[in-house]
Amino acid sequence: MTKTHDIVFLFDVDNTLLDNDRVEQDMHRHFGTFLSPGARDRFFAIFEELRTELGYADYLGALERYRLEALCDPRVLKISSWLVDYPFAQRLYPNSLDAVMHVRRWGTPVILSDGDAVFQPRKVERAGLWDLFEDRVLIYVHKEEMLEDVERHYPGRRYVMVDDKLRLLAAIKKIWENRVTTVFVRQGRYAHTPGLLDLYPPADIDLENIRGLLAYDRDALLIKP
């Protein structure tokens, strides 16, 4: 029988624990050394199209689609190796690991991320997060639609969701209501898009960065209904 946890702390990965915007900046620079400017721009156009279509960043999927347009260009083959071997641990936000260690004193930390089934797990592993979270990793296509499965794997009396997307926090709050404390981390593109934040209700806790979580104790994180 699955143990019921007192508190389950759910952490997003991209732009919450890991600076994914900087990863994409590195991609732009590196791809420019392998591809012509036009070819590089075409790859990233496909990448953004796929992100809009899927709702998450699918690097390898974009590379596969681009390859169909550039079957005669062998330089494309080196891009995949660069992606798979990228040093994601160097792109963790300052004190992000400390923030996870800080809250694990009071509950069970779990990664709850969106992404594909190959590259996103690789990213989590290469960043050192898989070991830190002791194999407690959940990756879905749309995590806000999978909360019943989250509860099945990690049943909890209370949840704390830490994410950089206010849209997802609002969706999760609507379902779990007072069982969850939503923590909005203002990092990355989605936390600074003009007008976007006005579309959703505020989170229970608003942080400038993941380091801010260190200032909260257990009672502050478990906001009373």
C-alpha distance (Angstrom), angle and dihedral (degrees) to the residues before:
residue distance angle dihedral
M1 . . .
T2 3.82 . .
K3 3.78 113.7 .
T4 3.80 117.2 -116.1
H5 3.79 109.7 -129.4
D6 3.77 122.7 -144.5
I7 3.82 92.3 -138.9
V8 3.81 128.6 6.7
F9 3.81 115.4 -162.1
L10 3.80 110.0 -155.3
F11 3.81 117.5 -161.0
D12 3.77 128.1 -167.3
V13 3.82 115.2 -146.1
D14 3.81 113.8 -151.3
N15 3.82 112.1 73.4
T16 3.80 89.5 -9.8
L17 3.80 103.8 70.4
L18 3.80 97.2 -2.1
D19 3.81 128.4 45.5
N20 3.79 98.0 -123.9
D21 3.80 92.9 170.3
R22 3.81 88.7 64.6
V23 3.80 89.8 48.6
E24 3.79 89.5 56.1
Q25 3.81 90.8 47.2
D26 3.80 88.6 54.1
M27 3.80 88.9 49.3
H28 3.81 91.2 54.4
R29 3.80 91.7 50.6
H30 3.79 95.8 43.9
F31 3.78 96.6 44.5
G32 3.79 87.8 53.5
T33 3.81 88.3 64.5
F34 3.82 91.5 55.6
L35 3.78 103.6 32.7
S36 3.78 136.4 43.6
P37 3.82 115.1 -103.6
G38 3.80 90.1 -104.5
A39 3.79 93.1 49.8
R40 3.81 91.7 46.6
D41 3.79 91.5 50.3
R42 3.79 90.8 49.0
F43 3.80 91.2 52.9
F44 3.79 92.1 52.2
A45 3.79 91.5 45.9
I46 3.82 87.9 57.0
F47 3.80 89.5 44.5
E48 3.81 92.1 55.4
E49 3.81 92.2 43.9
L50 3.78 89.6 53.8
R51 3.80 92.2 45.9
T52 3.80 89.6 54.8
E53 3.80 91.4 45.9
L54 3.82 96.7 48.0
G55 3.77 102.8 27.3
Y56 3.81 94.2 -124.7
A57 3.81 138.5 64.9
D58 3.82 110.4 -86.8
Y59 3.80 105.5 -174.6
L60 3.78 97.9 171.7
G61 3.79 92.5 42.1
A62 3.79 89.7 54.4
L63 3.79 90.1 48.3
E64 3.81 90.9 52.1
R65 3.80 91.2 50.8
Y66 3.77 92.2 46.8
R67 3.80 91.0 48.7
L68 3.80 90.1 59.8
E69 3.80 86.7 61.8
A70 3.80 93.9 44.4
L71 3.80 106.1 37.4
C72 3.79 91.1 143.0
D73 3.80 95.1 54.0
P74 3.85 109.8 89.3
R75 3.81 91.1 -172.6
V76 3.80 88.7 78.3
L77 3.80 89.7 69.2
K78 3.82 93.0 65.5
I79 3.78 92.5 55.9
S80 3.79 93.0 69.4
S81 3.81 92.1 55.9
W82 3.79 90.9 50.8
L83 3.81 90.9 51.3
V84 3.80 95.5 47.2
D85 3.81 93.3 46.9
Y86 3.81 97.1 42.2
P87 3.86 112.0 136.9
F88 3.80 97.5 -120.5
A89 3.80 92.3 168.4
Q90 3.81 87.2 71.5
R91 3.80 90.2 59.4
L92 3.79 98.9 55.9
Y93 3.79 112.2 122.8
P94 3.82 116.0 -107.4
N95 3.82 110.5 -84.5
S96 3.81 93.2 3.4
L97 3.80 91.4 127.1
D98 3.81 89.9 45.1
A99 3.81 89.1 54.5
V100 3.80 91.1 55.3
M101 3.79 91.8 47.1
H102 3.81 89.6 47.5
V103 3.81 95.1 59.4
R104 3.79 97.5 37.8
R105 3.81 87.6 78.0
W106 3.80 88.1 73.4
G107 3.78 104.3 32.0
T108 3.78 150.6 -13.1
P109 3.83 118.1 -60.5
V110 3.81 116.5 -145.5
I111 3.79 131.8 177.1
L112 3.81 111.9 -125.3
S113 3.79 109.7 -177.0
D114 3.78 142.6 154.8
G115 3.79 120.3 -129.4
D116 3.76 149.0 98.3
A117 3.80 124.0 -55.5
V118 3.82 97.0 -110.2
F119 3.79 115.1 31.4
Q120 3.80 99.5 34.9
P121 3.84 93.3 55.6
R122 3.80 88.1 46.3
K123 3.80 90.0 52.5
V124 3.81 91.7 50.2
E125 3.79 90.8 49.4
R126 3.82 96.3 45.0
A127 3.81 90.0 49.7
G128 3.81 90.5 56.9
L129 3.79 91.5 -117.4
W130 3.79 97.2 117.4
D131 3.79 91.4 63.4
L132 3.80 93.9 40.2
F133 3.81 90.6 54.8
E134 3.83 90.5 44.3
D135 3.83 94.2 -124.9
R136 3.80 93.5 -50.4
V137 3.81 94.9 134.7
L138 3.81 127.1 141.1
I139 3.81 120.4 -177.8
Y140 3.80 121.4 180.0
V141 3.78 137.9 164.9
H142 3.82 92.7 -117.4
K143 3.79 109.6 8.2
E144 3.80 94.7 -171.1
E145 3.81 87.1 65.6
M146 3.81 93.2 51.0
L147 3.80 102.9 58.7
E148 3.80 93.3 119.3
D149 3.79 88.3 57.8
V150 3.80 90.6 47.1
E151 3.81 88.4 54.3
R152 3.78 91.0 47.6
H153 3.80 91.9 55.5
Y154 3.80 96.8 36.5
P155 3.80 111.8 18.5
G156 3.78 110.0 -167.8
R157 3.76 139.8 178.0
R158 3.80 88.7 -141.3
Y159 3.79 134.4 13.9
V160 3.80 132.7 -156.4
M161 3.82 114.7 -161.4
V162 3.81 118.2 -161.8
D163 3.82 114.7 -167.6
D164 3.82 143.5 143.9
K165 3.83 94.0 -136.5
L166 3.79 114.6 82.9
R167 3.82 89.6 -168.1
L168 3.80 91.7 62.5
L169 3.79 93.3 43.8
A170 3.81 90.5 52.9
A171 3.81 91.2 49.3
I172 3.80 92.5 49.6
K173 3.81 91.8 46.2
K174 3.79 90.2 52.9
I175 3.80 90.8 57.2
W176 3.81 103.1 36.6
E177 3.81 95.1 31.3
N178 3.83 111.6 177.1
R179 3.80 92.6 1.5
V180 3.80 90.0 76.7
T181 3.79 136.1 56.6
T182 3.80 109.9 -152.8
V183 3.81 117.2 -147.1
F184 3.79 117.1 -165.1
V185 3.81 115.5 -157.1
R186 3.81 112.3 -161.5
Q187 3.80 97.3 -142.0
G188 3.77 130.0 121.3
R189 3.78 136.3 11.5
Y190 3.80 98.7 -51.3
A191 3.79 92.6 53.7
H192 3.80 92.8 55.0
T193 3.80 105.2 37.5
P194 3.84 107.1 127.7
G195 3.79 112.4 -111.0
L196 3.79 95.1 1.9
L197 3.80 96.2 101.1
D198 3.80 91.4 52.5
L199 3.80 89.5 67.0
Y200 3.81 94.8 68.3
P201 3.80 138.1 49.0
P202 3.80 115.8 -100.8
A203 3.77 120.7 -92.9
D204 3.80 121.2 -111.0
I205 3.81 90.3 -109.2
D206 3.81 126.0 26.1
L207 3.82 119.2 -160.0
E208 3.80 130.1 -176.7
N209 3.81 89.8 -145.6
I210 3.79 141.2 -8.4
R211 3.81 89.8 -94.8
G212 3.79 87.5 69.7
L213 3.79 90.2 71.7
L214 3.80 88.3 73.9
A215 3.81 89.9 70.8
Y216 3.81 92.9 62.3
D217 3.79 127.0 85.8
R218 3.79 127.4 -159.4
D219 3.79 96.3 -87.7
A220 3.80 93.2 48.4
L221 3.79 90.2 53.0
L222 3.79 93.6 49.5
I223 3.78 98.0 64.0
K224 3.77 110.5 -165.5
P225 3.84 117.3 -117.4
